[in-house]
């Protein structure tokens, strides 16, 4: 037994367990993995027994035609969640994002934007906010957030390729405020501002990016952003995002 004594059951633990099983749906998670996920290196006395209680409660909750028909299956050395034909929101997000990328490769930007927007519509706030701190959930949340940011970047790039500069400016302002160290959003905003005749504003955005990066990371803007800054200084009317 670790320090801290025995822990009592809580709804939050059940949420974390269900989240881990959903993230790894179709895969067997061992009892040891699940115990570590729920108590993160500090398991209580009788942790395995507590886990079995949670599994039983989740089976009752998820049972399609009673707990005996629950999608949670016992399979050595632990448990597996069988979704069957059901599809999770993040699976829909991934599928739409992949379709959008395929349209980008074919230079079909209107179709790409439609797929990216549909993918982002699956989000209803931060993924699994407050649901556990285990390795499975926290790793998944980090990975999914990076994928979301990539989806936004590609949607912005395709929208710029379609000449939707004016309608992007407000959206990009909110993005750089929310993600002050994410350089691709500054790149998109500078491009949109320059193309709409707001050269001075575009240059001010570069200075803002430079100040944020130097203050928080001690770094200068990346090469792409510096080259974009120089292109705006030279008033390049054919400006597009570097690397398209």
GROMACS elastic network, one bead per residue, 0.5 to 0.9 nm:
[ bonds ]
;  ai    aj funct       b0    kb
    1     4     6  0.86071   500
    1     5     6  0.71524   500
    1     6     6  0.83271   500
    1    42     6  0.86828   500
    1    43     6  0.74752   500
    1    44     6  0.63025   500
    1    45     6  0.53709   500
    1    46     6  0.86359   500
    2     5     6  0.68353   500
    2     6     6  0.88802   500
    2    42     6  0.61689   500
    2    43     6  0.67233   500
    2    44     6  0.66079   500
    2    45     6  0.77023   500
    3     6     6  0.89221   500
    3    42     6  0.78132   500
    3    44     6  0.84364   500
    4     7     6  0.79632   500
    4    42     6  0.85118   500
    4    44     6  0.77732   500
    5    44     6  0.63651   500
    5    45     6  0.69496   500
    6    43     6  0.85981   500
    6    45     6  0.53460   500
    6    46     6  0.78749   500
    6    47     6  0.86828   500
    7    43     6  0.85396   500
    7    44     6  0.57697   500
    7    45     6  0.77162   500
    7    47     6  0.86935   500
    8    44     6  0.89449   500
    8    50     6  0.86373   500
    9    12     6  0.85759   500
    9    13     6  0.71409   500
    9    14     6  0.84689   500
    9    50     6  0.72437   500
    9    53     6  0.88056   500
    9    54     6  0.81617   500
   10    13     6  0.54901   500
   10    14     6  0.68878   500
   11    14     6  0.51140   500
   11    15     6  0.63163   500
   11    16     6  0.87654   500
   12    15     6  0.50166   500
   12    16     6  0.62681   500
   12    17     6  0.86382   500
   12   130     6  0.86783   500
   12   131     6  0.68466   500
   12   132     6  0.73601   500
   13    16     6  0.50620   500
   13    17     6  0.61457   500
   13    18     6  0.86028   500
   13    38     6  0.62071   500
   13    39     6  0.86326   500
   13    54     6  0.79096   500
   13   131     6  0.82444   500
   13   132     6  0.72887   500
   14    17     6  0.50218   500
   14    18     6  0.61099   500
   14    19     6  0.84730   500
   14    38     6  0.86710   500
   14    54     6  0.59478   500
   14    55     6  0.81233   500
   14    57     6  0.82308   500
   14    58     6  0.72700   500
   15    18     6  0.51752   500
   15    19     6  0.60502   500
   15    20     6  0.86423   500
   15   131     6  0.63242   500
   15   132     6  0.77105   500
   16    19     6  0.50429   500
   16    20     6  0.62158   500
   16    21     6  0.86875   500
   16    37     6  0.77571   500
   16    38     6  0.65826   500
   16   128     6  0.89672   500
   16   131     6  0.53789   500
   16   132     6  0.50298   500
   16   133     6  0.82048   500
   16   134     6  0.81099   500
   16   137     6  0.76029   500
   17    20     6  0.52328   500
   17    21     6  0.62927   500
   17    22     6  0.86330   500
   17    34     6  0.71389   500
   17    37     6  0.76157   500
   17    38     6  0.67587   500
   17    51     6  0.86826   500
   17    54     6  0.78153   500
   17    55     6  0.81747   500
   17    58     6  0.88083   500
   17   132     6  0.84601   500
   18    21     6  0.51303   500
   18    22     6  0.60738   500
   18    23     6  0.85580   500
   18    55     6  0.87870   500
   18    58     6  0.74911   500
   18    81     6  0.89351   500
   19    22     6  0.51116   500
   19    23     6  0.60731   500
   19    24     6  0.86071   500
   19   128     6  0.78101   500
   19   131     6  0.75784   500
   19   132     6  0.85540   500
   19   136     6  0.87661   500
   19   137     6  0.68948   500
   20    23     6  0.51628   500
   20    24     6  0.62429   500
   20    25     6  0.82733   500
   20    29     6  0.86846   500
   20    34     6  0.78913   500
   20    37     6  0.77531   500
   20   134     6  0.86604   500
   20   136     6  0.61060   500
   20   137     6  0.60118   500
   21    24     6  0.52466   500
   21    25     6  0.55830   500
   21    26     6  0.85564   500
   21    27     6  0.82630   500
   21    28     6  0.86377   500
   21    29     6  0.75454   500
   21    34     6  0.88777   500
   21    72     6  0.83545   500
   21    79     6  0.81875   500
   21    80     6  0.68206   500
   21    81     6  0.57483   500
   22    26     6  0.85252   500
   22    81     6  0.66928   500
   22    82     6  0.88294   500
   22    83     6  0.83040   500
   22    88     6  0.83683   500
   23   136     6  0.77376   500
   23   137     6  0.75786   500
   23   140     6  0.74247   500
   24    27     6  0.54751   500
   24    28     6  0.77347   500
   24    29     6  0.76914   500
   24    80     6  0.81115   500
   24    81     6  0.77421   500
   24   136     6  0.83919   500
   25    28     6  0.80373   500
   25    80     6  0.66749   500
   25    81     6  0.50365   500
   25    82     6  0.61227   500
   25    83     6  0.67372   500
   26    80     6  0.61508   500
   26    81     6  0.58245   500
   26    82     6  0.54131   500
   26    83     6  0.72523   500
   26    84     6  0.89145   500
   27    79     6  0.82974   500
   27    80     6  0.57035   500
   27    81     6  0.72881   500
   27    82     6  0.84074   500
   28    73     6  0.89646   500
   28    74     6  0.87299   500
   28    75     6  0.68335   500
   28    76     6  0.77398   500
   28    77     6  0.75678   500
   28    78     6  0.63392   500
   28    79     6  0.54348   500
   28    81     6  0.78097   500
   29    32     6  0.82076   500
   29    33     6  0.61919   500
   29    34     6  0.66640   500
   29    75     6  0.87545   500
   29    76     6  0.88207   500
   29    77     6  0.74126   500
   29    78     6  0.54738   500
   29    79     6  0.54882   500
   29    80     6  0.62757   500
   30    33     6  0.51395   500
   30    34     6  0.63424   500
   30    35     6  0.86460   500
   30    75     6  0.87274   500
   30    76     6  0.73585   500
   30    79     6  0.64701   500
   30    80     6  0.88458   500
   31    34     6  0.51682   500
   31    35     6  0.60964   500
   31    36     6  0.85634   500
   31    48     6  0.72416   500
   31    51     6  0.79894   500
   31    76     6  0.89357   500
   31    77     6  0.65550   500
   31    79     6  0.74267   500
   32    35     6  0.51360   500
   32    36     6  0.61400   500
   32    37     6  0.85150   500
   32    48     6  0.83281   500
   32    77     6  0.87444   500
   32    78     6  0.81550   500
   33    36     6  0.51836   500
   33    37     6  0.60968   500
   33    38     6  0.87613   500
   33    78     6  0.86433   500
   33   136     6  0.89489   500
   34    38     6  0.62165   500
   34    39     6  0.86283   500
   34    51     6  0.77666   500
   34    78     6  0.83485   500
   34    79     6  0.89685   500
   34   134     6  0.89788   500
   35    38     6  0.52946   500
   35    39     6  0.61402   500
   35    40     6  0.77080   500
   35    41     6  0.86395   500
   35    43     6  0.68539   500
   35    47     6  0.66664   500
   35    48     6  0.69294   500
   35    51     6  0.69173   500
   36    39     6  0.53638   500
   36    41     6  0.58533   500
   36    42     6  0.77890   500
   36    43     6  0.71074   500
   36   134     6  0.70254   500
   36   135     6  0.81690   500
   37    40     6  0.55363   500
   37    41     6  0.83938   500
   37   132     6  0.78775   500
   37   133     6  0.74509   500
   37   135     6  0.61710   500
   37   136     6  0.67515   500
   37   137     6  0.79439   500
   38    41     6  0.89364   500
   38    43     6  0.80146   500
   38    51     6  0.86354   500
   38   132     6  0.70587   500
   38   133     6  0.78504   500
   38   134     6  0.62985   500
   39    42     6  0.53278   500
   39    43     6  0.50725   500
   39    44     6  0.76397   500
   39    47     6  0.86165   500
   39   132     6  0.89307   500
   39   133     6  0.85598   500
   39   134     6  0.74554   500
   40    43     6  0.71169   500
   40   133     6  0.72980   500
   40   134     6  0.56884   500
   40   135     6  0.78441   500
   43    46     6  0.83486   500
   43    47     6  0.59446   500
   44    47     6  0.52600   500
   44    50     6  0.88785   500
   45    48     6  0.84581   500
   45    49     6  0.89310   500
   45    50     6  0.89438   500
   46    49     6  0.52776   500
   46    50     6  0.63081   500
   46    51     6  0.87119   500
   47    50     6  0.50452   500
   47    51     6  0.61529   500
   47    52     6  0.87425   500
   48    51     6  0.50145   500
   48    52     6  0.63572   500
   48    53     6  0.87969   500
   49    52     6  0.51522   500
   49    53     6  0.64417   500
   49    54     6  0.88646   500
   50    53     6  0.51033   500
   50    54     6  0.64028   500
   50    55     6  0.87462   500
   51    54     6  0.50977   500
   51    55     6  0.62288   500
   51    56     6  0.86574   500
   52    55     6  0.50201   500
   52    56     6  0.61849   500
   52    57     6  0.86525   500
   53    56     6  0.51009   500
   53    57     6  0.62280   500
   53    58     6  0.86392   500
   54    57     6  0.50758   500
   54    58     6  0.61047   500
   54    59     6  0.84977   500
   55    58     6  0.51136   500
   55    59     6  0.60692   500
   55    60     6  0.86602   500
   55    72     6  0.78822   500
   55    79     6  0.87801   500
   56    59     6  0.50787   500
   56    60     6  0.63591   500
   56    61     6  0.87114   500
   56    67     6  0.81338   500
   57    60     6  0.51666   500
   57    61     6  0.62884   500
   57    62     6  0.87167   500
   57    67     6  0.89372   500
   58    62     6  0.59604   500
   58    63     6  0.81918   500
   58    67     6  0.86720   500
   58    70     6  0.84572   500
   58    72     6  0.80894   500
   59    62     6  0.51523   500
   59    63     6  0.55637   500
   59    66     6  0.83563   500
   59    67     6  0.51908   500
   59    68     6  0.77737   500
   59    69     6  0.82326   500
   59    70     6  0.52388   500
   59    71     6  0.74743   500
   59    72     6  0.63696   500
   60    63     6  0.53876   500
   60    66     6  0.68041   500
   60    68     6  0.83690   500
   60    70     6  0.73047   500
   61    64     6  0.87601   500
   61    66     6  0.87787   500
   61    67     6  0.76154   500
   61    70     6  0.83426   500
   62    65     6  0.89619   500
   62    66     6  0.82211   500
   62    67     6  0.72367   500
   62    69     6  0.86405   500
   62    70     6  0.56691   500
   62    71     6  0.70271   500
   62    72     6  0.81746   500
   63    68     6  0.69020   500
   63    69     6  0.54864   500
   63    71     6  0.69611   500
   63    72     6  0.86828   500
   64    67     6  0.73981   500
   64    68     6  0.86876   500
   64    69     6  0.59354   500
   64    70     6  0.59428   500
   64    71     6  0.78266   500
   65    68     6  0.75446   500
   65    69     6  0.57392   500
   65    70     6  0.75921   500
   66    69     6  0.57094   500
   66    70     6  0.69185   500
   67    70     6  0.51003   500
   67    71     6  0.88887   500
   68    71     6  0.89553   500
   69    72     6  0.84359   500
   70    73     6  0.73695   500
   70    81     6  0.88060   500
   70    82     6  0.88071   500
   71    80     6  0.80793   500
   71    81     6  0.54954   500
   71    82     6  0.50244   500
   71    83     6  0.64065   500
   71    84     6  0.80460   500
   72    79     6  0.66959   500
   72    80     6  0.56733   500
   72    82     6  0.63381   500
   72    83     6  0.87821   500
   73    78     6  0.87131   500
   73    79     6  0.56116   500
   73    80     6  0.51095   500
   73    81     6  0.60775   500
   73    82     6  0.71080   500
   74    77     6  0.83221   500
   74    78     6  0.61486   500
   74    80     6  0.64234   500
   74    81     6  0.88855   500
   75    78     6  0.54325   500
   75    79     6  0.52249   500
   75    80     6  0.65382   500
   76    79     6  0.70689   500
   83    86     6  0.53916   500
   83    87     6  0.74388   500
   83    88     6  0.87850   500
   84    87     6  0.84402   500
   87    90     6  0.83643   500
   87    91     6  0.63318   500
   87    92     6  0.70031   500
   88    91     6  0.51958   500
   88    92     6  0.64990   500
   88    93     6  0.87379   500
   89    92     6  0.50974   500
   89    93     6  0.61673   500
   89    94     6  0.86924   500
   89   122     6  0.61304   500
   89   123     6  0.81297   500
   90    94     6  0.61217   500
   90    95     6  0.85622   500
   90   119     6  0.88501   500
   90   122     6  0.74692   500
   90   123     6  0.85563   500
   90   144     6  0.82705   500
   91    94     6  0.51244   500
   91    95     6  0.61963   500
   91    96     6  0.86772   500
   92    95     6  0.51478   500
   92    96     6  0.61880   500
   92    97     6  0.84845   500
   92   119     6  0.70951   500
   92   122     6  0.76120   500
   93    96     6  0.53381   500
   93    97     6  0.60502   500
   93    98     6  0.86292   500
   93   116     6  0.86808   500
   93   118     6  0.78696   500
   93   120     6  0.69854   500
   93   121     6  0.83961   500
   93   122     6  0.62662   500
   93   123     6  0.84236   500
   93   148     6  0.88789   500
   94    97     6  0.50717   500
   94    98     6  0.61415   500
   94    99     6  0.86277   500
   94   119     6  0.73503   500
   94   147     6  0.85422   500
   95    98     6  0.52459   500
   95    99     6  0.63107   500
   95   100     6  0.87045   500
   95   119     6  0.79993   500
   96    99     6  0.50572   500
   96   100     6  0.61655   500
   96   101     6  0.87233   500
   96   115     6  0.54655   500
   96   116     6  0.66327   500
   96   117     6  0.88801   500
   96   118     6  0.69242   500
   96   119     6  0.52669   500
   96   120     6  0.89601   500
   97   100     6  0.50160   500
   97   101     6  0.63060   500
   97   102     6  0.87135   500
   97   112     6  0.86667   500
   97   115     6  0.65242   500
   97   116     6  0.57672   500
   97   118     6  0.85732   500
   97   119     6  0.59497   500
   97   120     6  0.86293   500
   97   147     6  0.88453   500
   97   151     6  0.66012   500
   98   101     6  0.51300   500
   98   102     6  0.63061   500
   98   103     6  0.88001   500
   98   115     6  0.86842   500
   98   116     6  0.89646   500
   99   102     6  0.50941   500
   99   103     6  0.64149   500
   99   104     6  0.87908   500
   99   112     6  0.73995   500
   99   115     6  0.66541   500
   99   116     6  0.84348   500
  100   103     6  0.51398   500
  100   104     6  0.63169   500
  100   105     6  0.88089   500
  100   109     6  0.84903   500
  100   111     6  0.71364   500
  100   113     6  0.69307   500
  100   114     6  0.77218   500
  100   115     6  0.50318   500
  100   116     6  0.57771   500
  100   119     6  0.88320   500
  100   151     6  0.86417   500
  100   154     6  0.85159   500
  100   155     6  0.85162   500
  101   105     6  0.63304   500
  101   106     6  0.87680   500
  101   112     6  0.67447   500
  101   115     6  0.87619   500
  101   116     6  0.85495   500
  101   151     6  0.87857   500
  101   154     6  0.78849   500
  102   105     6  0.51902   500
  102   106     6  0.65571   500
  102   107     6  0.88396   500
  102   108     6  0.87010   500
  102   112     6  0.77317   500
  103   106     6  0.50527   500
  103   107     6  0.62280   500
  103   108     6  0.50409   500
  103   109     6  0.65197   500
  103   110     6  0.85216   500
  103   111     6  0.63746   500
  103   112     6  0.50651   500
  103   113     6  0.88492   500
  103   115     6  0.87661   500
  104   108     6  0.56986   500
  104   109     6  0.57683   500
  104   111     6  0.83453   500
  104   112     6  0.58362   500
  104   113     6  0.88121   500
  104   154     6  0.83069   500
  104   158     6  0.72845   500
  105   108     6  0.75926   500
  105   109     6  0.89870   500
  106   109     6  0.81909   500
  107   110     6  0.88789   500
  107   112     6  0.85342   500
  107   158     6  0.86620   500
  108   111     6  0.57488   500
  108   112     6  0.62727   500
  108   113     6  0.89182   500
  108   158     6  0.86211   500
  109   113     6  0.60404   500
  109   114     6  0.85377   500
  109   155     6  0.86935   500
  109   157     6  0.88671   500
  109   158     6  0.51631   500
  109   159     6  0.71798   500
  109   161     6  0.70724   500
  109   162     6  0.68145   500
  110   113     6  0.52596   500
  110   114     6  0.63744   500
  110   115     6  0.88397   500
  110   158     6  0.74237   500
  110   159     6  0.76864   500
  110   162     6  0.72348   500
  111   114     6  0.51481   500
  111   115     6  0.63778   500
  111   116     6  0.87509   500
  112   115     6  0.52037   500
  112   116     6  0.61922   500
  112   117     6  0.85960   500
  112   154     6  0.85461   500
  112   155     6  0.72937   500
  112   158     6  0.70088   500
  112   159     6  0.89865   500
  113   116     6  0.50683   500
  113   117     6  0.60170   500
  113   118     6  0.84828   500
  113   154     6  0.81768   500
  113   155     6  0.53420   500
  113   156     6  0.81741   500
  113   158     6  0.62982   500
  113   159     6  0.66621   500
  114   117     6  0.52370   500
  114   118     6  0.61964   500
  114   119     6  0.86326   500
  114   155     6  0.86089   500
  115   118     6  0.50786   500
  115   119     6  0.61039   500
  115   120     6  0.86691   500
  115   155     6  0.87572   500
  116   120     6  0.61857   500
  116   121     6  0.85475   500
  116   151     6  0.62716   500
  116   152     6  0.73913   500
  116   154     6  0.77907   500
  116   155     6  0.58270   500
  117   120     6  0.51604   500
  117   121     6  0.61289   500
  117   151     6  0.87733   500
  117   152     6  0.85137   500
  117   155     6  0.74095   500
  118   121     6  0.50502   500
  118   122     6  0.69979   500
  119   122     6  0.56602   500
  119   123     6  0.79073   500
  119   148     6  0.87979   500
  119   151     6  0.80816   500
  120   123     6  0.56401   500
  120   124     6  0.89303   500
  120   148     6  0.73216   500
  120   151     6  0.76554   500
  120   152     6  0.78814   500
  121   124     6  0.75368   500
  123   126     6  0.75882   500
  123   127     6  0.76957   500
  124   127     6  0.80411   500
  125   128     6  0.87429   500
  125   129     6  0.81493   500
  126   129     6  0.55875   500
  126   141     6  0.86268   500
  126   145     6  0.83651   500
  127   130     6  0.89975   500
  127   141     6  0.62008   500
  127   144     6  0.78538   500
  127   145     6  0.78035   500
  128   131     6  0.53317   500
  128   132     6  0.82912   500
  128   137     6  0.78753   500
  128   138     6  0.89596   500
  128   141     6  0.71209   500
  129   132     6  0.84523   500
  129   141     6  0.87826   500
  130   133     6  0.80710   500
  131   137     6  0.77059   500
  131   138     6  0.89811   500
  132   137     6  0.67498   500
  132   138     6  0.76732   500
  133   136     6  0.83419   500
  133   137     6  0.65398   500
  133   138     6  0.57627   500
  134   137     6  0.55974   500
  134   138     6  0.59224   500
  134   139     6  0.81935   500
  135   138     6  0.53430   500
  135   139     6  0.56938   500
  135   140     6  0.82216   500
  136   139     6  0.53885   500
  136   140     6  0.60794   500
  136   141     6  0.86413   500
  137   140     6  0.51443   500
  137   141     6  0.61200   500
  137   142     6  0.86869   500
  138   141     6  0.51364   500
  138   142     6  0.62694   500
  138   143     6  0.86660   500
  139   142     6  0.52465   500
  139   143     6  0.62173   500
  139   144     6  0.85961   500
  140   143     6  0.51121   500
  140   144     6  0.59800   500
  140   145     6  0.84845   500
  141   144     6  0.51731   500
  141   145     6  0.60746   500
  141   146     6  0.86349   500
  142   145     6  0.52988   500
  142   146     6  0.63583   500
  142   147     6  0.87679   500
  143   146     6  0.52564   500
  143   147     6  0.63452   500
  143   148     6  0.87673   500
  144   148     6  0.61716   500
  144   149     6  0.87263   500
  145   149     6  0.62766   500
  145   150     6  0.86158   500
  146   149     6  0.51871   500
  146   150     6  0.62528   500
  146   151     6  0.86583   500
  147   150     6  0.50331   500
  147   151     6  0.61674   500
  147   152     6  0.87195   500
  148   151     6  0.50218   500
  148   152     6  0.63188   500
  148   153     6  0.86765   500
  149   152     6  0.50795   500
  149   153     6  0.61745   500
  149   154     6  0.86891   500
  150   153     6  0.50133   500
  150   154     6  0.62329   500
  150   155     6  0.85621   500
  151   154     6  0.52431   500
  151   155     6  0.61332   500
  151   156     6  0.86365   500
  152   155     6  0.50248   500
  152   156     6  0.61360   500
  152   157     6  0.85718   500
  152   185     6  0.89791   500
  153   156     6  0.51942   500
  153   157     6  0.61848   500
  153   158     6  0.86922   500
  153   184     6  0.68499   500
  153   185     6  0.71025   500
  153   188     6  0.82992   500
  154   158     6  0.60903   500
  154   159     6  0.84113   500
  155   158     6  0.52446   500
  155   159     6  0.60462   500
  155   160     6  0.85813   500
  156   159     6  0.50096   500
  156   160     6  0.61190   500
  156   161     6  0.85655   500
  156   168     6  0.75330   500
  156   172     6  0.84985   500
  156   185     6  0.84676   500
  156   188     6  0.69029   500
  157   160     6  0.51412   500
  157   161     6  0.62377   500
  157   162     6  0.87716   500
  157   188     6  0.72411   500
  157   241     6  0.73904   500
  157   244     6  0.80691   500
  158   162     6  0.63597   500
  158   163     6  0.88118   500
  159   162     6  0.50497   500
  159   163     6  0.64678   500
  159   164     6  0.54736   500
  159   165     6  0.75472   500
  159   168     6  0.78281   500
  160   164     6  0.54720   500
  160   165     6  0.58981   500
  160   168     6  0.80781   500
  160   188     6  0.79309   500
  160   191     6  0.83008   500
  160   192     6  0.72973   500
  160   240     6  0.80614   500
  160   241     6  0.83706   500
  161   164     6  0.76226   500
  161   165     6  0.89950   500
  161   240     6  0.79922   500
  161   241     6  0.89352   500
  162   165     6  0.83950   500
  163   166     6  0.83810   500
  163   192     6  0.88160   500
  163   195     6  0.89337   500
  164   167     6  0.58022   500
  164   168     6  0.64653   500
  164   192     6  0.82495   500
  165   168     6  0.53334   500
  165   169     6  0.66250   500
  165   189     6  0.87820   500
  165   191     6  0.80935   500
  165   193     6  0.74335   500
  165   195     6  0.69689   500
  165   196     6  0.68155   500
  166   169     6  0.57051   500
  166   170     6  0.81906   500
  166   192     6  0.69089   500
  166   193     6  0.79701   500
  166   195     6  0.87733   500
  166   196     6  0.67880   500
  167   170     6  0.69140   500
  167   171     6  0.75853   500
  168   171     6  0.52799   500
  168   172     6  0.59957   500
  168   173     6  0.85735   500
  168   188     6  0.85977   500
  168   189     6  0.77108   500
  168   192     6  0.70562   500
  169   172     6  0.51988   500
  169   173     6  0.61665   500
  169   174     6  0.87978   500
  169   188     6  0.86549   500
  169   189     6  0.61465   500
  169   190     6  0.89747   500
  169   192     6  0.63477   500
  169   193     6  0.69626   500
  170   173     6  0.51110   500
  170   174     6  0.64958   500
  170   175     6  0.87968   500
  170   189     6  0.88688   500
  171   174     6  0.53189   500
  171   175     6  0.63933   500
  171   189     6  0.88564   500
  172   176     6  0.62384   500
  172   177     6  0.85264   500
  172   185     6  0.64263   500
  172   186     6  0.76962   500
  172   188     6  0.71525   500
  172   189     6  0.55626   500
  172   192     6  0.89524   500
  173   176     6  0.54319   500
  173   177     6  0.63529   500
  173   178     6  0.87272   500
  173   185     6  0.84842   500
  173   186     6  0.84605   500
  173   189     6  0.69733   500
  174   177     6  0.51328   500
  174   178     6  0.61568   500
  174   179     6  0.85423   500
  175   178     6  0.50484   500
  175   179     6  0.58655   500
  175   180     6  0.79046   500
  175   182     6  0.87828   500
  175   185     6  0.65424   500
  175   186     6  0.85548   500
  176   180     6  0.50022   500
  176   181     6  0.77629   500
  176   182     6  0.71532   500
  176   183     6  0.83486   500
  176   185     6  0.59105   500
  176   186     6  0.62924   500
  176   189     6  0.83786   500
  176   209     6  0.86653   500
  177   180     6  0.54933   500
  179   182     6  0.54741   500
  179   183     6  0.86805   500
  179   185     6  0.80889   500
  180   183     6  0.78608   500
  180   185     6  0.86890   500
  180   186     6  0.85192   500
  180   209     6  0.72942   500
  180   212     6  0.66872   500
  180   213     6  0.81557   500
  181   185     6  0.89860   500
  181   186     6  0.89477   500
  181   209     6  0.74306   500
  181   212     6  0.67261   500
  181   213     6  0.61979   500
  181   216     6  0.82461   500
  181   217     6  0.86686   500
  182   185     6  0.60795   500
  182   186     6  0.72936   500
  182   209     6  0.88553   500
  183   186     6  0.52178   500
  183   187     6  0.62796   500
  183   188     6  0.88373   500
  183   209     6  0.74072   500
  183   213     6  0.89928   500
  183   221     6  0.75574   500
  183   222     6  0.76325   500
  183   225     6  0.73104   500
  184   188     6  0.62546   500
  184   189     6  0.86753   500
  184   224     6  0.89051   500
  184   225     6  0.80874   500
  185   188     6  0.51231   500
  185   189     6  0.62130   500
  185   190     6  0.85593   500
  186   189     6  0.51015   500
  186   190     6  0.59887   500
  186   191     6  0.84688   500
  186   205     6  0.68947   500
  186   206     6  0.71429   500
  186   208     6  0.89857   500
  186   209     6  0.68247   500
  186   225     6  0.79549   500
  187   190     6  0.52814   500
  187   191     6  0.62042   500
  187   192     6  0.87102   500
  187   206     6  0.83364   500
  187   224     6  0.80887   500
  187   225     6  0.61177   500
  187   228     6  0.73869   500
  187   241     6  0.71594   500
  187   242     6  0.87625   500
  188   191     6  0.51630   500
  188   192     6  0.61986   500
  188   193     6  0.86230   500
  188   241     6  0.71184   500
  189   192     6  0.51542   500
  189   193     6  0.60824   500
  189   194     6  0.84959   500
  189   202     6  0.72684   500
  189   205     6  0.77556   500
  190   193     6  0.52136   500
  190   194     6  0.60753   500
  190   195     6  0.85965   500
  190   198     6  0.89660   500
  190   199     6  0.82902   500
  190   201     6  0.78266   500
  190   203     6  0.72504   500
  190   204     6  0.88055   500
  190   205     6  0.64843   500
  190   206     6  0.72059   500
  190   228     6  0.80807   500
  190   229     6  0.82329   500
  190   232     6  0.84981   500
  191   194     6  0.51955   500
  191   195     6  0.61612   500
  191   196     6  0.86756   500
  191   202     6  0.72769   500
  191   228     6  0.79717   500
  191   232     6  0.84028   500
  191   239     6  0.71561   500
  191   240     6  0.68723   500
  191   241     6  0.68851   500
  192   195     6  0.52466   500
  192   196     6  0.62999   500
  192   197     6  0.88950   500
  192   198     6  0.85157   500
  192   202     6  0.81521   500
  193   196     6  0.52553   500
  193   197     6  0.65109   500
  193   199     6  0.64029   500
  193   200     6  0.86125   500
  193   201     6  0.66724   500
  193   202     6  0.53872   500
  194   197     6  0.53389   500
  194   198     6  0.51624   500
  194   200     6  0.81363   500
  194   201     6  0.78900   500
  194   202     6  0.58354   500
  194   203     6  0.86373   500
  194   232     6  0.68937   500
  194   235     6  0.83302   500
  194   236     6  0.89406   500
  194   237     6  0.83441   500
  194   239     6  0.82238   500
  195   198     6  0.72639   500
  195   199     6  0.79700   500
  195   237     6  0.72493   500
  195   238     6  0.86938   500
  195   239     6  0.75895   500
  196   199     6  0.80921   500
  197   200     6  0.86590   500
  198   201     6  0.53866   500
  198   202     6  0.63251   500
  198   203     6  0.88771   500
  199   202     6  0.50542   500
  199   203     6  0.63325   500
  199   204     6  0.87143   500
  199   232     6  0.69388   500
  199   233     6  0.82444   500
  199   235     6  0.79898   500
  200   203     6  0.51420   500
  200   204     6  0.62671   500
  200   205     6  0.87464   500
  201   205     6  0.62759   500
  201   206     6  0.87959   500
  202   205     6  0.51419   500
  202   206     6  0.65520   500
  202   207     6  0.89638   500
  202   229     6  0.83605   500
  202   232     6  0.77906   500
  203   206     6  0.51120   500
  203   207     6  0.65038   500
  203   208     6  0.87557   500
  203   229     6  0.68931   500
  203   232     6  0.74423   500
  203   233     6  0.78781   500
  204   207     6  0.50729   500
  204   208     6  0.62188   500
  204   209     6  0.86727   500
  205   209     6  0.61911   500
  205   210     6  0.85798   500
  206   209     6  0.50602   500
  206   210     6  0.61402   500
  206   211     6  0.86191   500
  206   221     6  0.85984   500
  206   225     6  0.78069   500
  206   226     6  0.84216   500
  206   229     6  0.68027   500
  207   211     6  0.61242   500
  207   212     6  0.85982   500
  208   211     6  0.51815   500
  208   212     6  0.62038   500
  208   213     6  0.86498   500
  209   212     6  0.51873   500
  209   213     6  0.61452   500
  209   214     6  0.85202   500
  209   221     6  0.71943   500
  210   213     6  0.52859   500
  210   214     6  0.60384   500
  210   215     6  0.84515   500
  210   219     6  0.81457   500
  210   220     6  0.61975   500
  210   221     6  0.57709   500
  211   214     6  0.52407   500
  211   215     6  0.59592   500
  211   216     6  0.84668   500
  211   220     6  0.86078   500
  212   215     6  0.53043   500
  212   216     6  0.60334   500
  212   217     6  0.79835   500
  213   216     6  0.54451   500
  213   217     6  0.53399   500
  213   218     6  0.63058   500
  213   219     6  0.55544   500
  213   220     6  0.63881   500
  213   221     6  0.67736   500
  214   217     6  0.55281   500
  214   220     6  0.60216   500
  214   221     6  0.82535   500
  215   218     6  0.57819   500
  215   219     6  0.80364   500
  216   219     6  0.81468   500
  217   220     6  0.86431   500
  219   222     6  0.85011   500
  220   223     6  0.88877   500
  220   226     6  0.88152   500
  221   224     6  0.80993   500
  221   225     6  0.60401   500
  221   226     6  0.63187   500
  222   225     6  0.54452   500
  222   226     6  0.63190   500
  222   227     6  0.87378   500
  223   226     6  0.50629   500
  223   227     6  0.60734   500
  223   228     6  0.85094   500
  224   227     6  0.51788   500
  224   228     6  0.61389   500
  224   229     6  0.86103   500
  224   241     6  0.85880   500
  224   242     6  0.62560   500
  224   243     6  0.82226   500
  225   228     6  0.50148   500
  225   229     6  0.61556   500
  225   230     6  0.87182   500
  225   242     6  0.84539   500
  226   229     6  0.50053   500
  226   230     6  0.63538   500
  226   231     6  0.86985   500
  227   230     6  0.50768   500
  227   231     6  0.61840   500
  227   232     6  0.86922   500
  227   242     6  0.81053   500
  228   232     6  0.62632   500
  228   233     6  0.86318   500
  228   239     6  0.81819   500
  228   240     6  0.87123   500
  228   241     6  0.77054   500
  228   242     6  0.72605   500
  229   232     6  0.52257   500
  229   233     6  0.62670   500
  229   234     6  0.87541   500
  230   234     6  0.62504   500
  230   235     6  0.85913   500
  231   234     6  0.51301   500
  231   235     6  0.62154   500
  231   236     6  0.55066   500
  231   237     6  0.89007   500
  231   239     6  0.71764   500
  232   236     6  0.59426   500
  232   237     6  0.84674   500
  232   239     6  0.78619   500
  233   236     6  0.78544   500
  235   238     6  0.88642   500
  235   239     6  0.85090   500
  236   239     6  0.54946   500
  237   240     6  0.89522   500
  239   242     6  0.85189   500
  240   243     6  0.87039   500
  240   244     6  0.76290   500
  241   244     6  0.60604   500
